[in-house]
Amino acid sequence: MKEKRFLPDGWAVYVGLALLLLLGIGAFVFRQDFSFWEKRYLAEPPKNYSPVEWTLNDDLETYLSDQLPFRRVFVALDAQAQALTGRAVQLGAWPTGDAIVEKPVETDADTLLRRVAALRGFAGDTPCRFLTPPTAGMLKMGEMTAARRAVYELEAETYDAVVRQEGFIPLREAFESSAEPVYYRTDHHWNFEGAYLAYRAYCEAAGLEPLEKDDFEITDCGAFLGTTYTRSGLPFAKADTLICAEPKTPVTARFDGEAYDHLIFPEEAETYDGYAVYLKGNHGLLTVENPAGERGTLFLCKDSYANSLIPFLSAHYRRIVAVDARYYNGTFADALAEAGDAEEILFLYSMDSLANDTAVTRKLRAR
C-alpha cells in the first residue's frame, strides 16, 4: 500500500499571501495615470505619511483599489453579480434590454415646479420655453421587472406633472412612438434621432419650419461608449455610433476666446469624452452666429443635452447665446446682458439638472 502524500500544512495561506504580494507589486510596477474605461484619473502612490492621522493607510487603500492588476475583471464580476441579483441601482445604472439606463431621478414635483417658477421669473416679459426630455429609463419601463418599473413609474408621474406647465414642449409621446432608439445604449444623452425629434418639437412650438435630416451636413464620428456604461462597471456593451448634424450654411462658433467655422469636432471622438464631438464639449458661454438665420437672438440656458441640439437650432437663428451655469463665472443676468436684445429664451435641462443642479440656483439672481 502506497503511502499518501499531503501538501505541507498551511500551503493555501502561503499561496494566498504570495498572490497578494504579487498583486501589490503589480499595482506599482504596472501603474496607470488614466483609465479610459472609467474616464477618470487614477490615484497616485501615497507620498505623505502622518503617524497621527494615519493618512498612509487611507491613501494606500485608495491607490491599491485603483491600481490593482486585473481590477477591471473584478469590477465587472461584481457589477454583473449586482445586476443579476437586482442590486444594480447601487451602481447608479443597470442593464435593461440592450441598453444601460441611469437610476431614477431623485426629486418631487414641488421641487421641480419651484425651479421652473424661478426660471420663468428670470425670463420676465421675454417669451420663454422649456425643453426637458423624459429619461431613457422612463421610456424602457416595459422591459423592466415589476420592482424596477415601479420606481420609474413614480418618476414618470413627477415628470408628467411638470411638463403640463405652460411653456413646456412635450416630448414623451414623440419619443415613445419613435421607431428608432432616441437615447444612446451606453450614455444618458439623447442620440441623433432624439435630438432631431426634440428639434422638430421645438420648431412646432416656436412657429418655425423644421428642416429635414438631409438638409443638414451629417458626420459619422464612429463608435462611442458613454458614461453610463462607464459608471455601470458592466463588462459588455454594444457600442453606439456618434452621428452628428450641423447646418450646411456657414456658421461661426465662439467659445473660450476662439472662433470656429464648424460645430462638430470629429477628433474628439477619440478622447475619453466622445460626446465632446458636439461643440467641443461644455463651455460657460458659447455663441453661434448664422447670418442666414430667419430669427434674431435666442438666449439658451442649458446643460450638455443642448450640445447636440444647438447645431439644429442654429439653422434658424442669426445668433444663439448659450450659457451653462456649471462653467460660467457670472450670473444668468450677466450672460443675458452680454447677449444683448434676446428675442426668445429657451431653458433646456435634463430632468436631473432641472431638479438637482445647484449651479442653476446660484446663478439665478434678480434680472
C-alpha positions in Angstrom: 0.0 0.0 0.0 1.4 3.3 -1.1 1.9 6.0 1.5 -0.3 9.0 0.9 1.4 12.3 0.4 -0.1 15.5 1.7 0.8 19.1 0.9 2.6 21.0 3.7 0.4 22.5 6.4 -0.7 26.0 5.7 0.1 25.9 1.9 -3.1 27.6 1.0 -2.2 30.5 3.3 1.2 30.8 1.8 -0.1 30.7 -1.8 -2.7 33.4 -0.9 -0.1 35.6 0.7 2.1 35.2 -2.4 -0.7 36.2 -4.7 -1.5 39.2 -2.6 2.2 40.2 -2.7 2.4 39.8 -6.4 -0.8 41.8 -6.9 0.6 44.5 -4.6 3.9 44.7 -6.5 2.0 44.7 -9.8 0.0 47.7 -8.6 3.2 49.7 -8.5 5.0 48.2 -11.5 2.1 48.5 -13.9 0.7 51.8 -12.6 -1.6 53.8 -14.9 -2.4 57.5 -14.7 -5.7 57.5 -16.5 -8.5 54.9 -17.0 -10.1 55.3 -20.4 -12.6 52.6 -19.4 -13.7 54.7 -16.3 -13.0 58.1 -17.9 -11.1 59.3 -14.9 -7.6 59.9 -13.4 -6.5 57.1 -11.1 -4.9 57.5 -7.7 -1.2 58.2 -7.4 1.2 56.4 -5.0 0.9 57.7 -1.4 3.6 60.3 -0.6 2.8 61.9 2.8 2.6 59.8 5.9 1.2 61.2 9.2 1.6 58.9 12.3 -1.2 60.9 13.9 -3.8 60.9 11.1 -2.9 57.5 9.6 -3.2 59.1 6.1 -0.9 56.4 4.7 -3.4 53.7 5.4 -6.2 55.6 3.6 -4.1 56.7 0.7 -2.6 53.3 0.2 -6.0 51.6 0.2 -7.3 54.1 -2.4 -4.2 53.6 -4.5 -4.4 49.8 -4.4 -8.1 49.9 -5.2 -7.4 51.9 -8.3 -4.2 50.2 -9.5 -4.8 46.6 -8.6 -3.9 44.4 -11.6 -7.0 42.8 -13.3 -9.1 45.3 -11.5 -11.5 45.6 -14.4 -12.2 41.9 -14.3 -13.0 42.1 -10.5 -15.3 45.2 -11.0 -17.1 43.5 -13.9 -17.8 40.4 -11.9 -19.1 42.4 -9.0 -21.2 44.6 -11.3 -22.7 41.5 -13.1 -23.5 39.9 -9.8 -25.3 43.0 -8.6 -27.3 43.2 -11.9 -28.3 39.6 -11.7 -29.5 40.0 -8.1 -31.4 43.2 -8.7 -29.0 45.4 -6.8 -27.6 47.3 -9.8 -29.2 50.5 -8.6 -26.2 50.8 -6.2 -24.0 51.4 -9.3 -26.2 54.3 -10.5 -27.1 52.3 -13.6 -28.5 49.0 -14.7 -28.9 46.9 -17.8 -32.4 47.0 -19.5 -32.9 45.3 -22.8 -29.9 46.1 -25.0 -29.1 49.3 -23.1 -27.8 50.5 -19.7 -30.0 53.2 -18.1 -29.5 55.6 -15.2 -31.3 55.2 -11.9 -34.5 57.3 -11.5 -34.0 61.0 -10.7 -34.4 61.8 -7.1 -36.9 64.6 -6.9 -40.5 65.6 -6.5 -43.0 67.7 -8.4 -42.9 70.6 -5.9 -39.1 70.9 -6.2 -39.3 71.0 -10.0 -42.2 73.4 -10.1 -40.3 75.8 -7.8 -37.3 75.7 -10.1 -39.5 76.3 -13.1 -41.2 79.3 -11.5 -37.8 80.8 -10.7 -36.6 80.4 -14.3 -39.8 81.8 -15.7 -39.5 84.8 -13.3 -36.0 85.4 -14.6 -37.3 85.5 -18.2 -39.7 88.3 -17.3 -41.5 89.5 -20.4 -39.3 87.8 -22.9 -41.1 84.8 -24.5 -39.6 81.6 -22.9 -40.0 77.9 -23.5 -38.8 74.8 -21.6 -37.4 71.6 -23.1 -36.9 68.6 -20.7 -36.8 65.1 -22.2 -38.2 62.0 -20.5 -35.4 59.8 -19.2 -34.2 56.7 -21.0 -35.3 54.6 -18.0 -38.8 56.1 -18.2 -39.1 55.0 -21.8 -37.9 51.5 -21.1 -40.2 50.7 -18.2 -41.9 48.0 -20.3 -38.7 46.0 -20.4 -38.1 46.0 -16.6 -39.1 43.8 -13.8 -42.2 44.9 -11.7 -40.0 46.2 -8.9 -37.8 48.3 -11.1 -40.8 49.5 -13.2 -42.5 50.8 -10.0 -39.7 53.3 -9.2 -39.7 54.6 -12.8 -43.5 55.0 -12.7 -43.1 57.4 -9.8 -40.5 59.3 -11.8 -42.9 59.4 -14.8 -45.7 60.8 -12.6 -43.5 63.6 -11.5 -42.3 64.3 -15.0 -45.8 64.5 -16.4 -46.9 66.9 -13.6 -44.2 69.3 -14.6 -44.3 69.2 -18.4 -48.0 70.0 -18.2 -47.0 73.5 -17.2 -47.2 76.4 -19.6 -44.3 76.8 -21.9 -43.1 73.2 -21.8 -42.6 71.5 -25.1 -44.0 67.9 -25.0 -41.6 65.2 -26.0 -42.7 62.0 -24.3 -45.3 60.9 -26.9 -42.9 61.5 -29.8 -40.1 59.6 -28.0 -42.3 56.7 -27.1 -43.6 56.3 -30.6 -40.3 56.6 -32.4 -39.4 53.6 -34.5 -35.7 54.3 -33.8 -33.9 54.5 -30.4 -33.8 58.1 -29.1 -31.1 57.5 -26.5 -27.6 56.0 -26.7 -27.4 52.5 -25.3 -24.3 53.4 -23.3 -24.9 57.1 -22.4 -27.6 59.1 -20.7 -27.8 61.7 -23.5 -30.3 61.6 -26.4 -28.8 60.4 -29.7 -29.1 61.9 -33.2 -32.7 60.7 -33.5 -33.7 62.0 -30.1 -32.1 65.4 -30.8 -33.8 65.6 -34.2 -37.2 64.8 -32.7 -36.6 67.4 -30.0 -35.6 69.9 -32.7 -38.9 69.3 -34.6 -40.9 69.6 -31.4 -39.2 72.9 -30.7 -39.9 74.2 -34.2 -43.5 73.4 -33.9 -43.8 75.2 -30.6 -41.8 78.2 -31.9 -43.6 78.5 -35.2 -40.5 77.5 -37.3 -40.5 75.3 -40.3 -38.2 72.4 -39.4 -35.6 71.2 -41.9 -35.3 67.5 -43.0 -32.3 65.5 -41.9 -30.9 65.6 -45.4 -30.8 69.4 -45.2 -28.0 69.2 -42.7 -24.4 68.2 -43.0 -24.2 64.7 -41.5 -21.0 63.4 -39.9 -20.4 59.8 -38.7 -17.9 60.1 -35.9 -17.5 56.4 -35.3 -18.0 54.1 -32.2 -18.9 55.5 -28.8 -19.1 54.1 -25.3 -20.7 56.6 -23.0 -20.5 57.5 -19.3 -23.5 55.3 -18.3 -21.6 52.3 -19.4 -18.5 53.5 -17.6 -20.4 54.0 -14.4 -22.2 50.7 -14.5 -18.9 48.6 -14.4 -20.6 46.0 -16.6 -18.2 44.1 -18.8 -20.0 44.0 -22.1 -22.0 46.6 -24.1 -22.6 47.2 -27.8 -21.0 50.5 -28.8 -23.1 53.3 -30.0 -22.4 55.3 -33.2 -21.9 59.1 -33.0 -24.0 60.6 -35.8 -23.9 64.4 -35.8 -25.6 67.2 -37.8 -24.8 70.8 -38.5 -26.1 73.4 -40.9 -24.9 73.5 -44.5 -24.9 77.3 -44.4 -21.8 79.0 -43.0 -21.8 79.4 -39.2 -19.3 80.7 -36.6 -19.0 79.3 -33.1 -17.2 81.3 -30.5 -16.1 80.0 -27.1 -13.1 80.1 -24.8 -11.7 83.0 -26.8 -11.6 81.1 -30.1 -13.7 81.2 -33.2 -14.6 78.1 -35.4 -16.3 77.7 -38.7 -17.9 74.4 -37.7 -19.9 72.9 -34.8 -18.9 69.3 -35.0 -15.4 68.2 -33.9 -14.9 64.5 -35.0 -11.4 64.3 -33.5 -13.0 64.5 -30.0 -14.5 61.0 -30.6 -11.0 59.6 -29.9 -10.8 61.2 -26.4 -12.2 59.9 -23.1 -15.3 62.1 -23.6 -16.6 61.1 -27.0 -19.7 63.3 -26.6 -17.5 66.3 -27.0 -17.7 65.9 -30.7 -20.7 68.3 -30.3 -19.3 71.8 -29.9 -16.0 70.5 -28.4 -17.7 69.9 -25.1 -19.2 72.2 -22.5 -18.4 75.9 -22.2 -19.6 78.6 -19.8 -20.7 80.9 -22.6 -20.9 79.9 -26.2 -22.2 81.9 -29.2 -23.2 80.5 -32.6 -23.8 83.0 -35.4 -25.6 82.3 -38.7 -26.1 85.3 -40.9 -28.7 83.3 -42.9 -30.9 82.7 -39.9 -34.6 83.8 -40.1 -34.8 84.8 -36.4 -32.8 87.1 -34.2 -31.1 86.1 -30.9 -32.0 83.0 -28.9 -30.8 83.0 -25.3 -30.3 79.4 -24.1 -29.8 78.3 -20.5 -28.5 74.7 -20.9 -26.8 71.6 -19.7 -25.0 69.1 -22.0 -28.2 67.9 -23.6 -28.3 71.1 -25.7 -24.9 70.4 -27.3 -26.4 68.1 -29.9 -29.5 70.3 -30.4 -27.8 73.7 -30.9 -26.5 72.7 -34.4 -30.1 72.0 -35.4 -31.4 75.3 -33.9 -28.6 77.3 -35.4 -30.0 76.8 -38.8 -32.9 79.2 -37.8 -31.3 81.9 -35.6 -28.9 84.5 -36.6 -27.4 84.2 -33.1 -27.6 81.8 -30.3 -26.1 82.7 -26.9 -25.8 79.6 -24.7 -24.9 79.7 -21.0 -24.0 76.7 -18.9 -24.3 77.6 -15.2 -21.7 74.9 -14.2 -18.9 76.6 -16.1 -20.0 80.3 -16.3 -18.5 82.6 -13.7 -21.2 85.2 -13.8 -24.9 85.1 -13.3 -27.6 84.4 -15.8 -28.4 88.1 -15.8 -24.7 88.8 -16.7 -24.9 86.4 -19.7 -28.3 87.9 -20.8 -26.8 91.4 -20.8 -23.9 90.1 -22.8 -26.3 88.6 -25.3 -27.9 91.9 -25.9 -31.5 92.0 -27.1 -32.6 88.4 -26.8 -35.9 87.8 -28.6 -36.6 84.4 -27.1 -35.3 82.3 -24.2 -35.1 78.5 -24.0 -34.4 76.6 -20.9 -33.1 73.2 -21.9 -32.3 70.9 -19.0 -32.5 67.2 -18.3 -34.8 66.2 -15.5 -31.9 65.6 -13.2 -30.3 69.0 -13.9 -33.6 70.8 -13.6 -34.2 69.3 -10.2 -30.7 68.9 -8.7 -28.2 71.2 -10.4 -27.4 73.7 -7.6 -25.4 75.9 -10.0 -28.6 76.9 -11.7 -30.0 78.1 -8.4 -26.8 80.0 -7.6 -26.8 81.8 -11.0 -30.5 82.7 -10.8 -30.3 86.2 -9.3 -32.8 89.0 -10.0 -32.7 90.2 -13.6 
